[in-house]
Amino acid sequence: MQWGQIKTLFIISFLILDLFLLNQFLNKQYQSQVNQLTIESEEMIDQLEEGGVTFAEGILDEETQPLARMSSRGAEFSDSVLGQIETLDEGEAQQIQMLQNEGVVKSELEEPVEVTEDTMIEEVGQIVPFSDQYSYWGYNQDEGIALFFQKASDRTVYFNQGGMLMVRVEDGAITEYVATLLSFANEEEATNEPIQLISKVTIVNQLFENGYIQSGDEVTSMQVGYYNALIATENIGPQLFEPTWKVVVNGTESFFAFATSGRIIEISEEDFIQDSIRAFDFTQDLELETENNDEE
């Protein structure tokens, strides 16, 4: 074998050895960081438990996966949804209105449809053929409003007027609804890179330290959705959405925090409903009630 070939072979061998050693070093460094994070998380869990905060079984078992930001073009119904709306418009069961360049649908039912909380999703699905675009948030009995929030990439977009279905219930029956849908870039068009999210324990600890979670509370569920990064829920134009932790405490109360910065988000369901009613002129009852209160 010629010396030149031997030299080349040695160079290649050393390069392979260097790459192997570098890989070993990076793996050890990564494992060290993981171990440190694990220790810090365990210490944080111990501190929370000492403070009287507990976690429901299984919440901390799943690792938090990186997630990308999302951006919307604005409120816009797809052609398929518009086709479903046109079919409704041709019938006699609903009076349909398309508003704001076809970005908002308002409908009044000719005959109210009886509903309970248990049958809400099923009945709304019968009335609104594109209701599978939303996830059910809940029924606000005081306001007589059932809220549905748009889903994007199988995750809920919380409290955004550009992507919601708001259903009015009067005397136990659905009477009308207003719907909007945000238009998101598809996977081929999306350019945002996945971001490592803040851990569940860190978010809960922050809520505890800021007084949102109290001693004796149990964290019953946690999931990641999206929320407008600019905190402008009335805006139905182009928006940037951050991954957002939804933390449910004691099975009833929900808290929100951005999963990339940890910043706690103040959200009032009642304020959102009232603002949406005004924004879409959903009913005149609110205006009459306000006038009566002013006179008193």
One Martini backbone bead per residue (centre of mass of N, CA, C, O) as a GRO file, in nm:
protein
  296
    1MET     BB    1   0.096   0.036   0.022
    2GLN     BB    2   0.073   0.356  -0.006
    3TRP     BB    3   0.137   0.634   0.174
    4GLY     BB    4  -0.107   0.806   0.087
    5GLN     BB    5  -0.325   0.595   0.169
    6ILE     BB    6  -0.244   0.570   0.465
    7LYS     BB    7  -0.290   0.868   0.538
    8THR     BB    8  -0.590   0.878   0.462
    9LEU     BB    9  -0.678   0.656   0.660
   10PHE     BB   10  -0.591   0.804   0.918
   11ILE     BB   11  -0.766   1.055   0.883
   12ILE     BB   12  -1.038   0.910   0.880
   13SER     BB   13  -1.007   0.771   1.154
   14PHE     BB   14  -0.978   1.034   1.323
   15LEU     BB   15  -1.248   1.155   1.242
   16ILE     BB   16  -1.423   0.931   1.356
   17LEU     BB   17  -1.313   0.957   1.644
   18ASP     BB   18  -1.397   1.252   1.687
   19LEU     BB   19  -1.699   1.212   1.642
   20PHE     BB   20  -1.737   1.010   1.869
   21LEU     BB   21  -1.636   1.192   2.103
   22LEU     BB   22  -1.834   1.423   2.052
   23ASN     BB   23  -2.091   1.255   2.094
   24GLN     BB   24  -2.025   1.172   2.384
   25PHE     BB   25  -2.009   1.458   2.500
   26LEU     BB   26  -2.296   1.554   2.422
   27ASN     BB   27  -2.448   1.330   2.573
   28LYS     BB   28  -2.338   1.399   2.854
   29GLN     BB   29  -2.437   1.691   2.857
   30TYR     BB   30  -2.735   1.631   2.814
   31GLN     BB   31  -2.769   1.439   3.057
   32SER     BB   32  -2.689   1.651   3.265
   33GLN     BB   33  -2.924   1.845   3.204
   34VAL     BB   34  -3.151   1.644   3.257
   35ASN     BB   35  -3.073   1.579   3.549
   36GLN     BB   36  -3.099   1.871   3.652
   37LEU     BB   37  -3.397   1.909   3.573
   38THR     BB   38  -3.500   1.672   3.742
   39ILE     BB   39  -3.408   1.779   4.014
   40GLU     BB   40  -3.561   2.050   3.999
   41SER     BB   41  -3.843   1.923   3.966
   42GLU     BB   42  -3.844   1.759   4.226
   43GLU     BB   43  -3.805   2.002   4.412
   44MET     BB   44  -4.063   2.150   4.318
   45ILE     BB   45  -4.263   1.931   4.397
   46ASP     BB   46  -4.193   1.932   4.697
   47GLN     BB   47  -4.268   2.230   4.746
   48LEU     BB   48  -4.564   2.204   4.661
   49GLU     BB   49  -4.644   1.983   4.863
   50GLU     BB   50  -4.567   2.154   5.111
   51GLY     BB   51  -4.790   2.378   5.006
   52GLY     BB   52  -5.052   2.186   4.916
   53VAL     BB   53  -4.983   2.081   4.624
   54THR     BB   54  -5.138   1.878   4.375
   55PHE     BB   55  -5.145   1.589   4.153
   56ALA     BB   56  -5.280   1.422   3.927
   57GLU     BB   57  -5.279   1.136   3.784
   58GLY     BB   58  -5.037   1.157   3.508
   59ILE     BB   59  -4.950   1.456   3.444
   60LEU     BB   60  -4.615   1.406   3.476
   61ASP     BB   61  -4.547   1.173   3.265
   62GLU     BB   62  -4.548   1.359   3.029
   63GLU     BB   63  -4.370   1.504   2.798
   64THR     BB   64  -4.263   1.806   2.671
   65GLN     BB   65  -4.318   1.921   2.358
   66PRO     BB   66  -4.237   2.080   2.100
   67LEU     BB   67  -4.364   2.405   1.970
   68ALA     BB   68  -4.511   2.605   1.743
   69ARG     BB   69  -4.591   2.873   1.613
   70MET     BB   70  -4.876   3.073   1.500
   71SER     BB   71  -5.040   3.195   1.200
   72SER     BB   72  -5.274   3.433   1.072
   73ARG     BB   73  -5.474   3.593   0.822
   74GLY     BB   74  -5.764   3.555   0.944
   75ALA     BB   75  -6.102   3.577   0.904
   76GLU     BB   76  -6.200   3.264   0.737
   77PHE     BB   77  -6.381   3.078   0.516
   78SER     BB   78  -6.393   2.805   0.366
   79ASP     BB   79  -6.526   2.651   0.098
   80SER     BB   80  -6.655   2.414   0.253
   81VAL     BB   81  -6.801   2.587   0.464
   82LEU     BB   82  -6.960   2.765   0.268
   83GLY     BB   83  -7.123   2.530   0.154
   84GLN     BB   84  -7.268   2.465   0.422
   85ILE     BB   85  -7.399   2.746   0.454
   86GLU     BB   86  -7.560   2.748   0.188
   87THR     BB   87  -7.738   2.509   0.266
   88LEU     BB   88  -7.869   2.652   0.505
   89ASP     BB   89  -7.977   2.905   0.348
   90GLU     BB   90  -8.185   2.731   0.174
   91GLY     BB   91  -8.333   2.687   0.415
   92GLU     BB   92  -8.587   2.725   0.695
   93ALA     BB   93  -8.445   2.692   0.989
   94GLN     BB   94  -8.253   2.942   0.900
   95GLN     BB   95  -8.109   3.269   0.950
   96ILE     BB   96  -7.864   3.401   0.742
   97GLN     BB   97  -7.552   3.583   0.808
   98MET     BB   98  -7.306   3.773   0.629
   99LEU     BB   99  -7.006   3.917   0.757
  100GLN     BB  100  -6.725   4.071   0.707
  101ASN     BB  101  -6.640   3.933   0.438
  102GLU     BB  102  -6.726   3.638   0.536
  103GLY     BB  103  -6.616   3.618   0.860
  104VAL     BB  104  -6.928   3.609   0.953
  105VAL     BB  105  -7.179   3.416   1.130
  106LYS     BB  106  -7.535   3.448   1.147
  107SER     BB  107  -7.799   3.280   1.345
  108GLU     BB  108  -8.154   3.212   1.330
  109LEU     BB  109  -8.393   3.024   1.462
  110GLU     BB  110  -8.708   2.929   1.392
  111GLU     BB  111  -8.666   2.680   1.597
  112PRO     BB  112  -8.606   2.599   1.891
  113VAL     BB  113  -8.354   2.397   2.062
  114GLU     BB  114  -8.334   2.164   2.276
  115VAL     BB  115  -8.112   2.173   2.574
  116THR     BB  116  -7.824   2.044   2.733
  117GLU     BB  117  -7.519   1.994   2.855
  118ASP     BB  118  -7.509   1.691   2.754
  119THR     BB  119  -7.630   1.787   2.443
  120MET     BB  120  -7.471   2.022   2.315
  121ILE     BB  121  -7.281   1.898   2.101
  122GLU     BB  122  -7.497   1.744   1.941
  123GLU     BB  123  -7.691   1.982   1.872
  124VAL     BB  124  -7.485   2.169   1.739
  125GLY     BB  125  -7.408   1.963   1.516
  126GLN     BB  126  -7.695   1.981   1.379
  127ILE     BB  127  -7.690   2.300   1.326
  128VAL     BB  128  -7.361   2.297   1.287
  129PRO     BB  129  -7.175   2.149   1.038
  130PHE     BB  130  -6.883   2.303   1.136
  131SER     BB  131  -6.830   2.217   1.452
  132ASP     BB  132  -6.555   2.045   1.411
  133GLN     BB  133  -6.371   2.317   1.434
  134TYR     BB  134  -6.443   2.277   1.739
  135SER     BB  135  -6.427   2.324   2.091
  136TYR     BB  136  -6.559   2.268   2.395
  137TRP     BB  137  -6.585   2.475   2.675
  138GLY     BB  138  -6.886   2.595   2.767
  139TYR     BB  139  -7.144   2.689   3.006
  140ASN     BB  140  -7.301   3.004   3.066
  141GLN     BB  141  -7.564   3.061   3.262
  142ASP     BB  142  -7.574   3.369   3.315
  143GLU     BB  143  -7.549   3.432   2.990
  144GLY     BB  144  -7.656   3.206   2.792
  145ILE     BB  145  -7.367   3.067   2.696
  146ALA     BB  146  -7.203   2.882   2.445
  147LEU     BB  147  -6.864   2.768   2.403
  148PHE     BB  148  -6.649   2.768   2.111
  149PHE     BB  149  -6.325   2.665   1.998
  150GLN     BB  150  -6.088   2.665   1.789
  151LYS     BB  151  -5.902   2.445   1.587
  152ALA     BB  152  -5.534   2.382   1.570
  153SER     BB  153  -5.372   2.113   1.529
  154ASP     BB  154  -5.554   1.987   1.769
  155ARG     BB  155  -5.571   2.278   1.901
  156THR     BB  156  -5.667   2.524   2.113
  157VAL     BB  157  -5.811   2.848   2.066
  158TYR     BB  158  -5.816   3.085   2.301
  159PHE     BB  159  -6.006   3.348   2.323
  160ASN     BB  160  -6.117   3.419   2.006
  161GLN     BB  161  -6.300   3.611   1.781
  162GLY     BB  162  -6.184   3.461   1.511
  163GLY     BB  163  -6.238   3.157   1.678
  164MET     BB  164  -6.578   3.103   1.710
  165LEU     BB  165  -6.866   2.964   1.899
  166MET     BB  166  -7.178   3.127   1.976
  167VAL     BB  167  -7.441   3.018   2.196
  168ARG     BB  168  -7.779   3.066   2.246
  169VAL     BB  169  -7.967   3.022   2.559
  170GLU     BB  170  -8.330   2.989   2.599
  171ASP     BB  171  -8.515   2.816   2.797
  172GLY     BB  172  -8.349   2.548   2.701
  173ALA     BB  173  -8.279   2.689   2.408
  174ILE     BB  174  -8.177   2.728   2.091
  175THR     BB  175  -8.166   3.045   1.893
  176GLU     BB  176  -7.852   3.124   1.841
  177TYR     BB  177  -7.557   3.222   1.635
  178VAL     BB  178  -7.193   3.275   1.624
  179ALA     BB  179  -6.929   3.269   1.364
  180THR     BB  180  -6.572   3.196   1.347
  181LEU     BB  181  -6.264   3.178   1.132
  182LEU     BB  182  -5.943   3.097   1.114
  183SER     BB  183  -5.661   3.138   0.897
  184PHE     BB  184  -5.421   2.894   0.838
  185ALA     BB  185  -5.135   2.771   0.777
  186ASN     BB  186  -4.999   2.525   0.635
  187GLU     BB  187  -4.743   2.304   0.660
  188GLU     BB  188  -4.594   2.406   0.398
  189GLU     BB  189  -4.604   2.723   0.493
  190ALA     BB  190  -4.472   2.678   0.748
  191THR     BB  191  -4.183   2.839   0.945
  192ASN     BB  192  -4.199   2.756   1.226
  193GLU     BB  193  -4.021   2.657   1.494
  194PRO     BB  194  -3.982   2.458   1.736
  195ILE     BB  195  -4.040   2.494   2.091
  196GLN     BB  196  -3.938   2.488   2.401
  197LEU     BB  197  -4.119   2.418   2.677
  198ILE     BB  198  -4.244   2.481   2.963
  199SER     BB  199  -4.293   2.323   3.232
  200LYS     BB  200  -4.540   2.221   3.435
  201VAL     BB  201  -4.409   2.277   3.710
  202THR     BB  202  -4.322   2.570   3.656
  203ILE     BB  203  -4.606   2.684   3.607
  204VAL     BB  204  -4.733   2.602   3.876
  205ASN     BB  205  -4.530   2.751   4.055
  206GLN     BB  206  -4.600   3.032   3.947
  207LEU     BB  207  -4.899   3.028   4.032
  208PHE     BB  208  -4.835   2.990   4.333
  209GLU     BB  209  -4.648   3.242   4.382
  210ASN     BB  210  -4.900   3.437   4.263
  211GLY     BB  211  -5.185   3.315   4.397
  212TYR     BB  212  -5.365   3.121   4.211
  213ILE     BB  213  -5.256   2.894   4.387
  214GLN     BB  214  -5.349   2.695   4.662
  215SER     BB  215  -5.368   2.552   4.940
  216GLY     BB  216  -5.532   2.239   4.852
  217ASP     BB  217  -5.481   2.214   4.564
  218GLU     BB  218  -5.559   2.057   4.242
  219VAL     BB  219  -5.410   1.936   3.960
  220THR     BB  220  -5.614   1.794   3.698
  221SER     BB  221  -5.503   1.958   3.434
  222MET     BB  222  -5.293   1.965   3.122
  223GLN     BB  223  -5.266   2.188   2.831
  224VAL     BB  224  -5.195   2.271   2.491
  225GLY     BB  225  -5.234   2.574   2.320
  226TYR     BB  226  -5.366   2.892   2.206
  227TYR     BB  227  -5.252   3.244   2.203
  228ASN     BB  228  -5.248   3.567   2.171
  229ALA     BB  229  -4.950   3.748   2.183
  230LEU     BB  230  -5.103   4.052   2.190
  231ILE     BB  231  -5.362   4.069   2.355
  232ALA     BB  232  -5.609   4.071   2.104
  233THR     BB  233  -5.918   3.935   2.099
  234GLU     BB  234  -6.071   4.140   1.890
  235ASN     BB  235  -5.884   4.043   1.672
  236ILE     BB  236  -5.950   3.922   1.317
  237GLY     BB  237  -5.683   3.936   1.212
  238PRO     BB  238  -5.374   3.907   1.194
  239GLN     BB  239  -5.190   3.655   1.389
  240LEU     BB  240  -5.005   3.560   1.683
  241PHE     BB  241  -4.935   3.232   1.826
  242GLU     BB  242  -4.895   3.092   2.140
  243PRO     BB  243  -4.806   2.866   2.335
  244THR     BB  244  -5.046   2.733   2.587
  245TRP     BB  245  -5.123   2.693   2.914
  246LYS     BB  246  -5.366   2.480   3.063
  247VAL     BB  247  -5.489   2.509   3.402
  248VAL     BB  248  -5.656   2.279   3.607
  249VAL     BB  249  -5.844   2.337   3.909
  250ASN     BB  250  -6.047   2.126   4.072
  251GLY     BB  251  -6.209   2.088   3.782
  252THR     BB  252  -6.291   2.424   3.723
  253GLU     BB  253  -6.032   2.603   3.715
  254SER     BB  254  -5.868   2.832   3.488
  255PHE     BB  255  -5.533   2.868   3.365
  256PHE     BB  256  -5.288   3.094   3.202
  257ALA     BB  257  -4.974   3.033   3.008
  258PHE     BB  258  -4.703   3.087   2.852
  259ALA     BB  259  -4.484   2.832   2.717
  260THR     BB  260  -4.224   3.036   2.657
  261SER     BB  261  -4.234   3.254   2.923
  262GLY     BB  262  -4.469   3.225   3.168
  263ARG     BB  263  -4.685   3.420   3.124
  264ILE     BB  264  -4.958   3.537   3.270
  265ILE     BB  265  -5.308   3.513   3.187
  266GLU     BB  266  -5.578   3.730   3.176
  267ILE     BB  267  -5.907   3.576   3.202
  268SER     BB  268  -6.252   3.655   3.109
  269GLU     BB  269  -6.538   3.511   3.026
  270GLU     BB  270  -6.744   3.740   3.062
  271ASP     BB  271  -6.592   3.955   2.898
  272PHE     BB  272  -6.581   3.800   2.635
  273ILE     BB  273  -6.884   3.777   2.592
  274GLN     BB  274  -6.957   4.077   2.601
  275ASP     BB  275  -6.763   4.169   2.373
  276SER     BB  276  -6.887   3.981   2.154
  277ILE     BB  277  -7.172   4.091   2.157
  278ARG     BB  278  -7.088   4.373   2.068
  279ALA     BB  279  -6.915   4.311   1.811
  280PHE     BB  280  -7.180   4.127   1.679
  281ASP     BB  281  -7.461   4.200   1.758
  282PHE     BB  282  -7.613   3.945   1.895
  283THR     BB  283  -7.789   4.137   2.089
  284GLN     BB  284  -8.031   4.366   2.238
  285ASP     BB  285  -8.045   4.304   2.543
  286LEU     BB  286  -7.790   4.450   2.637
  287GLU     BB  287  -7.880   4.739   2.566
  288LEU     BB  288  -8.138   4.742   2.738
  289GLU     BB  289  -8.003   4.679   3.007
  290THR     BB  290  -7.817   4.927   3.011
  291GLU     BB  291  -8.042   5.143   2.999
  292ASN     BB  292  -8.184   5.056   3.262
  293ASN     BB  293  -7.940   5.100   3.449
  294ASP     BB  294  -7.907   5.404   3.389
  295GLU     BB  295  -8.190   5.489   3.495
  296GLU     BB  296  -8.134   5.375   3.793
   0.00000   0.00000   0.00000
